[in-house]
Amino acid sequence: MDAGGAMNLESYDMIVVLGPTAGGKTSFAAHLAHEVGGEIISADSRQVYRGMDIGTGKDYSDYKIGGHLVPHHLVDIREPGERYHVYAFQKDFLNVYRDILERHKLPVLCGGSGLYIESVLKGYRLLHVPPDHKLRDQLAHKTLEELQEELLSYQLNLHNTTDLTTRKRAIRAIEIARYYQAHPQEDIDQPQITPFIFGIAFDRPTQRQRITDRLRRRLDEGLVEEVRELKERRGLTRQDLEYYGLEYRYVGRYLEGDLTWDEMFSRLNTAIHQFAKRQMTWFRRMERNGFDIHWLEGHLEMEEKLQKARKMLSEG
């Protein structure tokens, strides 16, 4: 903070707010953006979908600060049934990012998708990789272990190595790796972003309780009805619901009669805890790879968080 009491933001062209699920990232990002005259860019892989509100934690009240609606982007931009991926996010992000800067505002990137955040901070290559059906046929007989071994043989610094959990995703990863090797000239120059990164996190017992409490709230608020609506009115299939993440996957299985209510709640709750752990693993890896994440304790009151944020920004 300078002598006039204002935060020193001249050294940065974007603020990032990240952290595991149920950590209160959006509310903090909105308060901070309101204070600095910024605009939020969502880095959430599911809040892009219209009509998927409860299951994705889309709380529009978080963006209202003192009667003012903080501008936010990349929320409700796709229809359910579409597939949104990191390539599409990068393109959408760059369009919004440049527009915000041109209007002399400060972008505030907020979300829990480490892949999406890292894709723009590290400038992953913006290559649209078309399907290679001949290659897919060649790989169709291989086991998941064989596919993983083949992918690693390319010795590329791939950002999509998280896609090794199923044969379908591993085949797609190999498809991308081969395309990258054959088309190096298609790398697209991306802006060099100098971010200031905040992380919001609770201690593990509190985090676990917050996740469980939030799941109960979402079910009370109509999560099952939302998923039923997506199936009956929007025409989403069982495969679609599996694709759209944990809440839709497990509630979808409940609606199909594969799980009882108690089984659905227990398995979904456990899966979300595991997901939060993976998120923190990703963020810790980002730190090991050179990203300086300034962590704020989640239990602090909002004004105390903002005071700490001001001090961190002033100190750089």
C-alpha positions as CSV (number, residue, x, y, z in Angstrom):
1,M,0.0,0.0,0.0
2,D,1.4,3.4,-0.9
3,A,1.3,6.6,1.1
4,G,-2.1,7.4,-0.3
5,G,-3.5,4.1,1.0
6,A,-4.0,2.5,-2.5
7,M,-2.9,-0.9,-3.5
8,N,0.1,-1.0,-5.9
9,L,-1.1,-2.9,-9.0
10,E,1.2,-1.4,-11.6
11,S,3.4,-4.4,-11.7
12,Y,0.6,-6.9,-12.5
13,D,-1.7,-7.3,-15.5
14,M,-3.9,-9.9,-13.8
15,I,-4.9,-11.1,-10.4
16,V,-5.6,-14.8,-9.9
17,V,-7.7,-16.3,-7.1
18,L,-7.5,-20.1,-6.9
19,G,-8.1,-22.8,-4.3
20,P,-10.0,-26.1,-3.7
21,T,-13.7,-26.4,-4.0
22,A,-15.9,-24.9,-1.2
23,G,-13.3,-22.4,-0.3
24,G,-15.1,-19.1,-0.9
25,K,-13.0,-18.1,-3.9
26,T,-15.7,-16.3,-5.8
27,S,-16.8,-14.1,-3.0
28,F,-13.3,-13.0,-2.2
29,A,-12.5,-12.4,-5.9
30,A,-15.7,-10.3,-6.3
31,H,-14.8,-8.2,-3.2
32,L,-11.3,-7.7,-4.5
33,A,-12.4,-6.9,-8.0
34,H,-14.9,-4.4,-6.7
35,E,-12.2,-2.7,-4.7
36,V,-9.7,-2.4,-7.6
37,G,-12.2,-1.8,-10.3
38,G,-11.6,-5.1,-11.9
39,E,-13.7,-7.7,-13.8
40,I,-13.8,-11.4,-13.0
41,I,-13.0,-14.1,-15.6
42,S,-14.3,-17.5,-14.4
43,A,-11.9,-20.4,-14.7
44,D,-14.5,-23.0,-13.9
45,S,-14.9,-25.8,-16.4
46,R,-18.6,-26.3,-15.7
47,Q,-20.0,-22.9,-14.9
48,V,-19.9,-22.1,-18.6
49,Y,-23.1,-24.1,-19.0
50,R,-26.6,-22.6,-18.8
51,G,-29.0,-24.3,-16.6
52,M,-26.3,-26.1,-14.6
53,D,-26.4,-23.8,-11.6
54,I,-26.7,-25.7,-8.3
55,G,-24.4,-28.6,-9.3
56,T,-21.7,-26.2,-10.4
57,G,-22.0,-23.8,-7.4
58,K,-23.1,-20.9,-9.5
59,D,-24.1,-18.3,-6.9
60,Y,-24.8,-15.0,-8.6
61,S,-25.2,-13.2,-5.2
62,D,-21.4,-13.6,-4.8
63,Y,-21.0,-11.0,-7.6
64,K,-23.1,-8.4,-5.8
65,I,-21.0,-6.2,-3.6
66,G,-22.6,-3.2,-1.9
67,G,-25.5,-3.2,-4.4
68,H,-23.0,-3.2,-7.3
69,L,-22.8,-6.2,-9.7
70,V,-19.2,-7.0,-10.4
71,P,-18.7,-7.7,-14.1
72,H,-18.0,-11.4,-14.7
73,H,-17.2,-13.4,-17.8
74,L,-17.2,-17.0,-19.1
75,V,-20.3,-18.0,-17.1
76,D,-23.4,-19.2,-18.9
77,I,-21.8,-19.2,-22.3
78,R,-22.6,-22.7,-23.5
79,E,-25.6,-25.0,-23.7
80,P,-25.8,-28.3,-21.8
81,G,-24.9,-31.1,-24.2
82,E,-21.9,-29.2,-25.6
83,R,-18.3,-30.2,-24.8
84,Y,-16.1,-27.5,-23.3
85,H,-12.4,-28.0,-23.1
86,V,-9.1,-26.2,-22.4
87,Y,-8.7,-25.2,-26.0
88,A,-12.1,-23.5,-26.0
89,F,-11.3,-21.9,-22.7
90,Q,-8.0,-20.5,-23.9
91,K,-9.7,-18.8,-26.9
92,D,-12.5,-17.4,-24.8
93,F,-10.1,-16.3,-22.1
94,L,-7.9,-14.4,-24.4
95,N,-10.8,-12.6,-26.1
96,V,-12.1,-11.5,-22.7
97,Y,-8.7,-10.7,-21.2
98,R,-7.7,-8.4,-24.1
99,D,-11.1,-6.7,-24.0
100,I,-10.8,-6.0,-20.2
101,L,-7.3,-4.6,-20.6
102,E,-8.3,-2.4,-23.6
103,R,-11.0,-0.8,-21.3
104,H,-8.3,-0.2,-18.7
105,K,-9.7,-2.6,-16.2
106,L,-7.9,-5.3,-14.2
107,P,-8.7,-8.9,-15.0
108,V,-9.3,-11.1,-12.0
109,L,-9.1,-14.8,-13.0
110,C,-11.0,-17.0,-10.5
111,G,-11.5,-20.7,-10.3
112,G,-10.5,-24.1,-9.1
113,S,-9.5,-25.7,-12.4
114,G,-5.7,-25.9,-12.2
115,L,-5.5,-27.0,-15.8
116,Y,-7.5,-24.0,-17.0
117,I,-5.5,-21.5,-14.9
118,E,-2.1,-23.0,-15.8
119,S,-3.0,-23.1,-19.5
120,V,-3.2,-19.3,-19.7
121,L,-0.4,-18.5,-17.2
122,K,2.1,-20.9,-19.0
123,G,0.7,-20.2,-22.5
124,Y,-0.2,-23.7,-23.5
125,R,-0.3,-24.0,-27.3
126,L,-3.5,-23.1,-28.8
127,L,-3.8,-25.9,-31.3
128,H,-7.1,-27.3,-32.4
129,V,-6.4,-30.9,-32.9
130,P,-8.8,-32.7,-35.4
131,P,-9.8,-36.3,-34.8
132,D,-7.5,-38.9,-36.5
133,H,-9.8,-41.9,-37.0
134,K,-7.1,-44.0,-38.6
135,L,-4.9,-43.5,-35.6
136,R,-7.8,-44.3,-33.3
137,D,-8.4,-47.6,-35.1
138,Q,-4.7,-48.5,-34.7
139,L,-4.8,-47.8,-31.0
140,A,-8.2,-49.4,-30.3
141,H,-6.8,-52.8,-29.3
142,K,-4.3,-51.5,-26.8
143,T,-4.7,-51.6,-23.1
144,L,-4.7,-48.5,-21.0
145,E,-1.2,-49.3,-19.7
146,E,0.1,-49.7,-23.3
147,L,-1.5,-46.4,-24.2
148,Q,0.1,-44.6,-21.3
149,E,3.5,-46.0,-22.2
150,E,3.2,-44.8,-25.8
151,L,2.1,-41.3,-24.7
152,L,5.1,-41.0,-22.4
153,S,7.4,-42.0,-25.2
154,Y,6.7,-38.7,-26.9
155,Q,8.6,-36.9,-24.2
156,L,6.5,-33.8,-24.6
157,N,5.7,-31.4,-21.8
158,L,2.0,-32.1,-22.2
159,H,-0.6,-30.3,-20.2
160,N,-3.2,-33.0,-20.8
161,T,-1.5,-35.8,-18.9
162,T,-4.5,-35.8,-16.5
163,D,-6.3,-37.5,-19.4
164,L,-4.7,-40.8,-18.7
165,T,-7.4,-42.3,-16.6
166,T,-9.4,-44.0,-19.4
167,R,-8.5,-45.6,-22.7
168,K,-10.6,-43.0,-24.6
169,R,-8.8,-40.1,-23.0
170,A,-5.4,-41.7,-23.4
171,I,-6.1,-42.2,-27.1
172,R,-7.0,-38.6,-27.4
173,A,-3.9,-37.5,-25.6
174,I,-1.8,-39.6,-28.0
175,E,-3.7,-38.0,-30.9
176,I,-2.8,-34.5,-29.6
177,A,0.9,-35.5,-28.9
178,R,1.3,-36.7,-32.5
179,Y,-0.4,-33.6,-33.9
180,Y,1.9,-31.3,-31.9
181,Q,5.0,-33.1,-33.2
182,A,3.8,-32.8,-36.8
183,H,2.7,-29.1,-36.5
184,P,5.2,-27.2,-34.4
185,Q,4.8,-24.1,-36.7
186,E,1.3,-23.6,-35.5
187,D,2.2,-22.4,-32.1
188,I,0.3,-19.2,-31.3
189,D,2.0,-16.3,-29.6
190,Q,0.2,-15.6,-26.4
191,P,0.6,-12.5,-24.2
192,Q,3.1,-12.7,-21.4
193,I,1.0,-12.4,-18.3
194,T,2.4,-11.1,-15.0
195,P,-0.1,-12.3,-12.4
196,F,-0.4,-11.9,-8.7
197,I,-1.8,-15.2,-7.4
198,F,-3.9,-15.6,-4.3
199,G,-4.9,-18.9,-2.9
200,I,-7.8,-19.5,-0.5
201,A,-7.7,-22.6,1.7
202,F,-9.0,-24.0,5.0
203,D,-7.4,-26.5,7.3
204,R,-8.3,-30.0,6.2
205,P,-11.0,-30.8,8.9
206,T,-12.8,-27.5,8.2
207,Q,-12.5,-28.1,4.5
208,R,-14.1,-31.5,4.8
209,Q,-16.9,-30.2,6.9
210,R,-17.6,-27.3,4.5
211,I,-17.8,-29.8,1.5
212,T,-20.2,-32.0,3.3
213,D,-22.4,-29.1,4.5
214,R,-22.4,-27.6,1.0
215,L,-23.5,-30.9,-0.5
216,R,-26.4,-31.1,1.9
217,R,-27.4,-27.5,1.0
218,R,-27.3,-28.2,-2.7
219,L,-29.5,-31.2,-2.3
220,D,-31.9,-29.2,-0.2
221,E,-31.9,-26.4,-2.8
222,G,-32.9,-28.8,-5.6
223,L,-29.9,-30.4,-7.1
224,V,-31.8,-33.6,-7.9
225,E,-34.5,-31.6,-9.6
226,E,-31.9,-29.7,-11.6
227,V,-30.4,-32.9,-12.9
228,R,-33.9,-34.3,-13.7
229,E,-34.6,-31.1,-15.7
230,L,-31.4,-31.6,-17.6
231,K,-32.4,-35.1,-18.5
232,E,-36.1,-34.5,-19.3
233,R,-36.1,-31.0,-20.8
234,R,-32.6,-30.6,-22.1
235,G,-32.2,-34.1,-23.4
236,L,-29.0,-34.9,-21.6
237,T,-28.1,-38.6,-21.7
238,R,-26.5,-40.7,-19.0
239,Q,-23.2,-40.3,-20.8
240,D,-23.6,-36.6,-20.8
241,L,-24.2,-36.5,-17.1
242,E,-21.1,-38.7,-16.5
243,Y,-19.1,-36.1,-18.5
244,Y,-20.3,-33.1,-16.6
245,G,-18.7,-33.9,-13.3
246,L,-19.3,-35.4,-9.9
247,E,-22.6,-34.0,-8.9
248,Y,-24.3,-34.7,-12.2
249,R,-22.6,-38.1,-12.4
250,Y,-23.8,-39.4,-9.0
251,V,-27.2,-37.8,-9.0
252,G,-27.7,-39.1,-12.5
253,R,-26.9,-42.6,-11.3
254,Y,-29.5,-42.1,-8.5
255,L,-32.1,-41.1,-10.9
256,E,-31.4,-44.1,-13.1
257,G,-32.0,-46.3,-10.0
258,D,-28.4,-47.5,-9.7
259,L,-27.9,-45.9,-6.3
260,T,-30.0,-45.3,-3.3
261,W,-30.2,-41.8,-1.8
262,D,-27.8,-42.8,1.0
263,E,-25.4,-44.4,-1.4
264,M,-25.5,-41.4,-3.7
265,F,-24.8,-39.0,-0.9
266,S,-22.0,-41.0,0.6
267,R,-20.2,-41.7,-2.7
268,L,-20.6,-38.2,-4.0
269,N,-19.4,-36.7,-0.7
270,T,-16.3,-38.9,-0.8
271,A,-15.6,-38.1,-4.4
272,I,-15.8,-34.4,-3.8
273,H,-13.3,-34.7,-0.9
274,Q,-11.0,-36.6,-3.2
275,F,-11.4,-34.0,-5.9
276,A,-10.5,-31.2,-3.4
277,K,-7.3,-33.1,-2.5
278,R,-6.4,-33.4,-6.2
279,Q,-6.9,-29.7,-6.6
280,M,-4.5,-28.9,-3.8
281,T,-2.0,-31.4,-5.2
282,W,-2.2,-29.5,-8.5
283,F,-1.7,-26.1,-6.8
284,R,1.3,-27.4,-4.8
285,R,2.8,-28.6,-8.0
286,M,2.4,-25.2,-9.5
287,E,4.3,-23.8,-6.6
288,R,7.1,-26.3,-7.1
289,N,7.2,-25.3,-10.7
290,G,7.8,-21.6,-9.9
291,F,4.4,-20.0,-9.3
292,D,4.3,-17.8,-6.2
293,I,0.9,-18.4,-4.6
294,H,0.0,-16.1,-1.7
295,W,-2.2,-18.2,0.6
296,L,-5.0,-16.6,2.7
297,E,-6.7,-18.5,5.5
298,G,-10.2,-19.3,4.6
299,H,-11.6,-18.9,8.1
300,L,-10.7,-15.1,8.1
301,E,-13.5,-12.6,7.8
302,M,-13.7,-10.9,4.4
303,E,-12.3,-7.6,5.6
304,E,-9.4,-9.3,7.2
305,K,-8.7,-11.2,4.0
306,L,-8.8,-8.0,2.0
307,Q,-6.5,-6.3,4.5
308,K,-4.0,-9.1,4.1
309,A,-4.4,-9.0,0.3
310,R,-3.7,-5.3,0.3
311,K,-0.5,-5.8,2.3
312,M,0.6,-8.7,0.0
313,L,0.0,-6.6,-3.1
314,S,1.9,-3.6,-1.7
315,E,4.9,-5.8,-0.8
316,G,4.8,-7.7,-4.2
